[in-house]
Amino acid sequence: MQIIITIVKALPSDEEPAEPACNQDLIIEIRDIAERQGVLILAHNYQSPEIYQIAERIGDSLELARVAQETDADSILFCGVDFMADTAKILNPQARVLIPDPQARCTMAHMAGEQAAIELRKQYPEAEVVSYVNTTTATKAVSDICCTSANAIEIVESAEADQVIFLPDRNLAAYVSRFTKKEIIPAAGYCYVHDAITRESVDAMQSLHPDALFVAHPECRPDIIDMADAVCSTSGMTRYCRDASASSFIIGTESGMLHRLRSEVVGKKFFSVAGICAPMKQITLEKIKTCLMTGSGEVVLEQNLMDAARAPLERMIEVSKSRQSRSFRTREEIRKGL
């Protein structure tokens, strides 16, 4: 499996890069086609800014999973990576679900799969298996419940067992372990974008922007979490930065998140210390148009596998409704394990 890492250098001044020019004619054409066909277009926060302009809903994994489950649209076009489109199909099997590039595969989702879950369950037979949504359908099918970065702590706490097998992300597992007395048994996966964020890159950016708060994603390594003023899921970052009194922020997640922050949190400045998720950027306007015109990229899953994977996803959504997830945690709360 090829992994491409792109390093985003610290900006030498307070100037922020201009957003790339978008093909407005193509954007208008795609909107028109989608409207005529009755296609609901969903986009993850890490998509490119031009994708934002054709999406009806933009959000994190949990938000988009709920939209996919509840929509009455006959067709869903998912601008994201493979597991996201699969999740939409699992939660709404009657809908036709399309992904513009089926080769847009989340590398972490394929690092620790269903075999890892099966082997760990053999070693820890009393444990419950909590799988991040960033997993394959087959992994979800052998799990007890799923979680997202926004609700991982609450999901783990909802488990009846004292031991929890958590996969695939070792960094998110380490973060969750700070807030629970349960024994967390991690798999060996990781997000290459978040795992590549270093103390040196954060220090360098903070030296350039000493008044900026550092906001990290829970997929970051533990030493980076320790540096953060707040830790949030992607959508949690929007809420935190909007409400915080600070006027500038260093963002420790995939650099595409800056597009949403700059558009929704007006008047504040944002700087990234992370690279790009190459699979996310495989989705383009041209591929979206082709997908709409030809019906290519339809998600097809084996019925038995899809049914088995639906139970842990639905359980996650039900737990999320009954247990209020925290959109962010501050440095003091992280140190105290609150």
C-alpha positions as CSV (number, residue, x, y, z in Angstrom):
1,M,0.0,0.0,0.0
2,Q,1.5,3.3,-1.0
3,I,1.4,6.2,1.5
4,I,2.0,9.7,0.3
5,I,3.0,12.3,3.0
6,T,2.8,16.0,2.2
7,I,4.4,18.4,4.6
8,V,2.8,21.8,5.0
9,K,5.5,24.4,5.9
10,A,4.9,27.1,8.5
11,L,3.9,30.4,6.9
12,P,6.6,33.1,7.1
13,S,4.1,35.8,8.0
14,D,0.5,36.4,9.0
15,E,-0.6,36.1,5.4
16,E,-2.8,33.2,4.6
17,P,-2.7,31.4,1.2
18,A,-5.5,32.3,-1.2
19,E,-8.0,29.6,-1.9
20,P,-7.5,28.0,-5.3
21,A,-9.8,29.2,-8.1
22,C,-12.8,27.0,-8.7
23,N,-14.5,26.1,-12.0
24,Q,-17.8,27.8,-11.4
25,D,-19.3,26.6,-14.7
26,L,-18.6,23.0,-13.7
27,I,-19.9,23.6,-10.2
28,I,-23.2,25.0,-11.6
29,E,-23.5,22.1,-14.0
30,I,-23.0,19.5,-11.3
31,R,-25.5,21.2,-9.0
32,D,-28.0,21.1,-11.9
33,I,-27.5,17.5,-12.7
34,A,-27.7,16.4,-9.0
35,E,-30.9,18.4,-8.6
36,R,-32.5,16.9,-11.7
37,Q,-31.5,13.4,-10.6
38,G,-32.5,13.9,-6.9
39,V,-29.0,13.0,-5.7
40,L,-28.0,14.1,-2.2
41,I,-24.3,15.1,-2.2
42,L,-22.4,14.7,1.1
43,A,-18.9,15.9,1.7
44,H,-16.4,15.3,4.5
45,N,-14.6,18.2,6.1
46,Y,-11.3,17.2,4.5
47,Q,-12.6,17.7,0.9
48,S,-11.3,20.5,-1.3
49,P,-13.1,23.8,-1.3
50,E,-14.7,23.4,-4.7
51,I,-16.3,20.2,-3.4
52,Y,-17.9,22.2,-0.6
53,Q,-19.7,24.3,-3.2
54,I,-21.6,21.3,-4.7
55,A,-22.3,19.5,-1.4
56,E,-25.7,19.8,0.4
57,R,-24.1,18.7,3.7
58,I,-20.6,19.0,5.0
59,G,-19.5,17.4,8.2
60,D,-17.5,14.8,10.1
61,S,-18.1,11.0,10.0
62,L,-20.8,11.0,12.7
63,E,-22.8,13.9,11.2
64,L,-22.7,12.4,7.7
65,A,-23.6,9.0,9.0
66,R,-26.7,10.4,10.6
67,V,-27.7,12.3,7.4
68,A,-27.2,9.2,5.3
69,Q,-29.4,7.1,7.7
70,E,-32.2,9.7,7.9
71,T,-32.4,10.9,4.3
72,D,-35.3,9.9,2.0
73,A,-33.2,10.6,-1.1
74,D,-33.1,7.8,-3.6
75,S,-29.4,8.4,-4.3
76,I,-26.4,9.6,-2.2
77,L,-23.1,10.7,-3.7
78,F,-20.4,10.6,-1.1
79,C,-17.4,12.9,-1.4
80,G,-15.0,11.1,0.9
81,V,-13.1,7.8,1.2
82,D,-14.3,4.3,0.8
83,F,-15.4,3.5,4.3
84,M,-17.6,6.6,4.4
85,A,-19.5,5.6,1.3
86,D,-19.8,2.0,2.6
87,T,-21.2,3.3,5.9
88,A,-23.9,5.4,4.0
89,K,-24.9,2.2,2.1
90,I,-25.0,0.1,5.3
91,L,-27.2,2.6,7.1
92,N,-29.5,3.2,4.1
93,P,-29.5,0.0,2.1
94,Q,-32.4,1.1,0.0
95,A,-30.6,4.1,-1.4
96,R,-28.2,4.0,-4.3
97,V,-24.8,5.2,-3.0
98,L,-22.1,6.5,-5.3
99,I,-18.5,7.4,-4.7
100,P,-16.7,9.3,-7.5
101,D,-13.5,7.4,-7.1
102,P,-13.8,3.9,-5.6
103,Q,-10.0,3.8,-5.2
104,A,-10.1,6.6,-2.6
105,R,-9.2,4.2,0.2
106,C,-8.5,5.2,3.8
107,T,-5.1,3.8,4.6
108,M,-5.8,3.4,8.3
109,A,-9.0,1.5,7.6
110,H,-7.0,-1.2,6.0
111,M,-4.1,-1.4,8.5
112,A,-5.9,-3.4,11.2
113,G,-8.9,-5.2,9.8
114,E,-11.4,-8.0,10.7
115,Q,-8.6,-10.5,11.2
116,A,-6.9,-8.3,13.8
117,A,-10.3,-8.0,15.6
118,I,-10.8,-11.7,15.5
119,E,-7.3,-12.5,16.8
120,L,-7.6,-9.9,19.6
121,R,-11.0,-11.2,20.6
122,K,-9.4,-14.7,21.0
123,Q,-6.8,-13.2,23.3
124,Y,-9.3,-11.2,25.3
125,P,-12.6,-13.2,25.2
126,E,-14.3,-11.0,27.8
127,A,-13.6,-7.8,25.9
128,E,-16.0,-5.8,23.7
129,V,-14.8,-4.7,20.3
130,V,-15.1,-1.0,19.5
131,S,-14.3,-0.2,15.9
132,Y,-13.7,3.3,14.7
133,V,-15.9,4.1,11.7
134,N,-12.6,4.4,9.8
135,T,-12.7,0.6,9.2
136,T,-13.8,-1.7,6.5
137,T,-17.3,-3.2,6.4
138,A,-15.9,-6.6,7.3
139,T,-14.3,-5.2,10.4
140,K,-17.5,-3.5,11.5
141,A,-19.3,-6.8,11.0
142,V,-17.2,-8.5,13.7
143,S,-17.4,-5.6,16.1
144,D,-19.8,-4.9,19.0
145,I,-20.1,-1.2,18.4
146,C,-18.6,1.6,16.3
147,C,-17.4,5.0,17.2
148,T,-16.1,8.3,15.7
149,S,-13.5,10.7,17.0
150,A,-16.4,12.8,18.3
151,N,-18.0,10.2,20.5
152,A,-15.2,7.6,21.1
153,I,-15.0,8.3,24.8
154,E,-18.7,8.0,25.4
155,I,-18.9,4.9,23.3
156,V,-16.2,3.2,25.3
157,E,-17.8,4.2,28.5
158,S,-21.1,2.7,27.4
159,A,-19.4,-0.8,27.1
160,E,-20.4,-3.3,29.8
161,A,-17.1,-5.0,29.7
162,D,-14.1,-3.8,31.7
163,Q,-11.8,-4.5,28.7
164,V,-12.3,-2.9,25.3
165,I,-10.5,-3.9,22.1
166,F,-10.1,-0.6,20.1
167,L,-9.2,-0.6,16.5
168,P,-7.7,0.4,14.2
169,D,-6.2,3.7,15.6
170,R,-3.6,3.3,18.3
171,N,-3.5,7.1,18.8
172,L,-7.2,7.5,19.3
173,A,-7.1,4.5,21.6
174,A,-4.4,6.2,23.7
175,Y,-6.5,9.4,23.8
176,V,-9.6,7.6,25.0
177,S,-7.7,5.7,27.7
178,R,-7.1,9.1,29.4
179,F,-10.8,9.4,30.2
180,T,-11.8,5.9,31.2
181,K,-10.9,3.3,33.8
182,K,-11.5,0.5,31.3
183,E,-8.5,-1.4,30.0
184,I,-8.1,-0.3,26.4
185,I,-6.4,-2.9,24.1
186,P,-5.3,-1.1,21.0
187,A,-4.6,-2.3,17.5
188,A,-1.6,-1.1,15.5
189,G,-3.2,1.2,13.0
190,Y,-2.8,5.0,12.7
191,C,-3.7,7.9,10.4
192,Y,-0.5,8.8,8.5
193,V,-1.5,12.5,8.4
194,H,-2.0,12.9,12.1
195,D,0.8,10.6,13.1
196,A,3.2,12.8,11.1
197,I,2.6,15.9,13.1
198,T,5.6,16.5,15.3
199,R,6.5,18.6,18.3
200,E,9.0,20.4,16.1
201,S,6.4,21.4,13.6
202,V,4.0,22.7,16.3
203,D,6.9,24.5,18.1
204,A,7.9,26.2,14.8
205,M,4.4,27.4,14.1
206,Q,3.9,28.6,17.6
207,S,7.1,30.6,17.3
208,L,5.6,32.4,14.3
209,H,2.2,32.8,15.9
210,P,2.7,33.0,19.7
211,D,-0.8,34.2,20.4
212,A,-2.5,31.3,18.5
213,L,-4.1,28.4,20.3
214,F,-3.1,24.9,19.2
215,V,-6.1,22.7,18.5
216,A,-5.4,19.0,17.9
217,H,-7.4,16.1,16.6
218,P,-7.6,13.0,18.8
219,E,-5.9,11.0,16.1
220,C,-2.6,12.8,16.9
221,R,0.1,11.1,18.9
222,P,0.0,11.4,22.7
223,D,2.9,13.9,22.9
224,I,1.1,16.2,20.5
225,I,-2.1,15.9,22.5
226,D,-0.1,17.0,25.5
227,M,0.8,20.2,23.7
228,A,-2.8,21.1,22.7
229,D,-4.9,23.9,24.1
230,A,-7.9,21.9,23.0
231,V,-8.6,18.5,21.4
232,C,-11.6,18.3,19.1
233,S,-13.1,16.3,16.3
234,T,-13.2,18.1,13.0
235,S,-16.7,19.6,13.5
236,G,-15.8,20.2,17.1
237,M,-13.0,22.4,15.9
238,T,-15.5,24.7,14.2
239,R,-17.5,25.2,17.3
240,Y,-14.4,25.6,19.6
241,C,-12.7,28.2,17.4
242,R,-16.0,30.1,16.9
243,D,-16.6,30.4,20.6
244,A,-13.0,30.9,21.8
245,S,-11.8,34.4,22.6
246,A,-8.6,33.9,20.7
247,S,-8.3,35.3,17.2
248,S,-5.9,32.8,15.7
249,F,-5.5,29.1,15.8
250,I,-2.9,26.4,14.9
251,I,-4.8,23.4,13.6
252,G,-3.6,19.9,14.1
253,T,-5.6,18.0,11.5
254,E,-5.7,17.5,7.8
255,S,-5.0,20.8,6.1
256,G,-8.3,20.7,4.2
257,M,-10.1,21.5,7.4
258,L,-8.8,25.1,7.1
259,H,-11.2,25.7,4.2
260,R,-14.2,25.1,6.4
261,L,-12.8,27.0,9.4
262,R,-12.0,30.1,7.2
263,S,-15.5,30.1,5.6
264,E,-17.5,29.5,8.8
265,V,-15.4,31.3,11.5
266,V,-15.0,34.7,9.8
267,G,-12.5,37.2,11.2
268,K,-10.1,34.7,12.7
269,K,-6.9,33.2,11.3
270,F,-6.0,29.6,10.9
271,F,-2.6,27.9,10.3
272,S,-2.0,24.2,9.7
273,V,0.7,21.9,10.9
274,A,-0.5,18.9,9.0
275,G,-0.3,17.6,5.5
276,I,-3.0,16.3,3.2
277,C,-5.0,13.1,3.0
278,A,-4.1,12.0,-0.5
279,P,-7.1,9.6,-0.8
280,M,-9.5,12.4,0.2
281,K,-8.1,14.6,-2.6
282,Q,-8.8,12.0,-5.2
283,I,-12.3,13.2,-5.4
284,T,-12.6,15.9,-8.0
285,L,-15.3,17.9,-9.8
286,E,-14.6,16.0,-13.0
287,K,-15.0,12.6,-11.3
288,I,-18.2,13.8,-9.6
289,K,-19.7,14.8,-13.0
290,T,-18.7,11.5,-14.6
291,C,-20.2,9.6,-11.6
292,L,-23.5,11.5,-11.9
293,M,-23.7,11.1,-15.7
294,T,-22.7,7.4,-15.9
295,G,-23.8,6.0,-12.5
296,S,-20.2,4.7,-12.1
297,G,-18.8,4.1,-8.6
298,E,-21.9,2.5,-7.1
299,V,-21.3,0.9,-3.7
300,V,-22.2,-2.8,-3.8
301,L,-21.9,-4.8,-0.6
302,E,-22.7,-8.4,0.3
303,Q,-26.1,-8.5,2.0
304,N,-25.1,-10.7,5.0
305,L,-21.9,-8.6,5.6
306,M,-23.9,-5.4,5.3
307,D,-26.5,-6.6,7.8
308,A,-23.8,-7.6,10.3
309,A,-22.1,-4.3,10.0
310,R,-25.3,-2.3,10.5
311,A,-25.9,-3.4,14.1
312,P,-22.7,-1.8,15.6
313,L,-23.3,1.3,13.6
314,E,-26.9,1.7,14.7
315,R,-25.8,0.9,18.3
316,M,-23.3,3.8,18.0
317,I,-25.9,6.2,16.8
318,E,-28.3,5.2,19.6
319,V,-25.7,5.6,22.3
320,S,-24.8,9.0,20.8
321,K,-28.4,10.1,21.1
322,S,-28.5,9.1,24.8
323,R,-25.0,10.2,25.9
324,Q,-24.1,13.8,25.0
325,S,-20.7,13.8,23.3
326,R,-18.2,16.6,24.2
327,S,-17.3,18.6,21.2
328,F,-13.9,19.5,22.6
329,R,-11.7,19.1,25.7
330,T,-9.3,21.7,27.0
331,R,-5.8,21.2,28.2
332,E,-6.8,21.3,31.8
333,E,-9.6,18.7,31.2
334,I,-7.2,16.4,29.3
335,R,-4.6,16.5,32.1
336,K,-7.3,15.7,34.7
337,G,-8.9,13.1,32.5
338,L,-12.3,14.8,32.6
